[in-house]
Amino acid sequence: MKSVNIHEAKTRLSRLIASTINGEPFVIAKASQFTVPDDFDQMGQDEIATMFGGDN
């Protein structure tokens, strides 16, 4: 995933939105510092399943 700093995001917002529409995700991060926890895709899964009637 692409990481852009705040200045770049302000400067290139239209292009970033267009790339997102085309399926290219990005993160706006202070000083381009961004980390994703290893379990990010599973965070809160039990709560989400409960909210939407899942069997978790």
C-alpha positions as CSV (number, residue, x, y, z in Angstrom):
1,M,0.0,0.0,0.0
2,K,1.3,3.4,-0.9
3,S,2.0,5.9,1.9
4,V,2.0,9.6,1.2
5,N,2.7,12.5,3.6
6,I,0.2,15.2,4.3
7,H,1.9,17.8,2.0
8,E,1.9,15.4,-0.9
9,A,-1.8,14.4,-0.2
10,K,-2.8,18.1,-0.3
11,T,-0.9,18.7,-3.5
12,R,-2.0,15.6,-5.3
13,L,-5.4,14.9,-3.8
14,S,-7.3,14.6,-7.1
15,R,-4.7,12.1,-8.5
16,L,-4.8,10.1,-5.3
17,I,-8.6,9.9,-5.4
18,A,-8.5,8.8,-9.1
19,S,-6.0,6.1,-8.2
20,T,-8.2,4.9,-5.4
21,I,-11.2,4.7,-7.7
22,N,-9.0,2.4,-9.9
23,G,-8.4,0.1,-6.9
24,E,-5.0,1.5,-5.7
25,P,-5.2,2.1,-1.9
26,F,-3.1,4.7,-0.1
27,V,-2.6,6.0,3.4
28,I,-2.0,9.5,4.4
29,A,0.6,9.4,7.2
30,K,2.5,12.1,9.1
31,A,6.1,12.1,7.7
32,S,5.2,9.0,5.7
33,Q,5.4,6.8,8.8
34,F,2.7,4.1,8.9
35,T,2.8,0.6,10.2
36,V,0.2,-2.1,10.0
37,P,-0.1,-4.7,12.8
38,D,0.3,-8.3,11.7
39,D,-3.3,-9.1,12.8
40,F,-4.9,-6.0,11.2
41,D,-7.2,-8.1,9.0
42,Q,-8.6,-9.9,12.0
43,M,-8.9,-7.0,14.5
44,G,-12.4,-6.7,15.9
45,Q,-13.7,-9.7,14.0
46,D,-15.7,-11.0,17.0
47,E,-17.3,-7.7,17.6
48,I,-18.1,-7.2,13.9
49,A,-19.6,-10.7,13.7
50,T,-21.8,-10.0,16.7
51,M,-23.0,-6.7,15.3
52,F,-24.0,-8.3,12.0
53,G,-25.4,-11.6,13.3
54,G,-22.4,-13.8,12.6
55,D,-21.7,-17.0,14.5
56,N,-18.2,-16.1,15.8
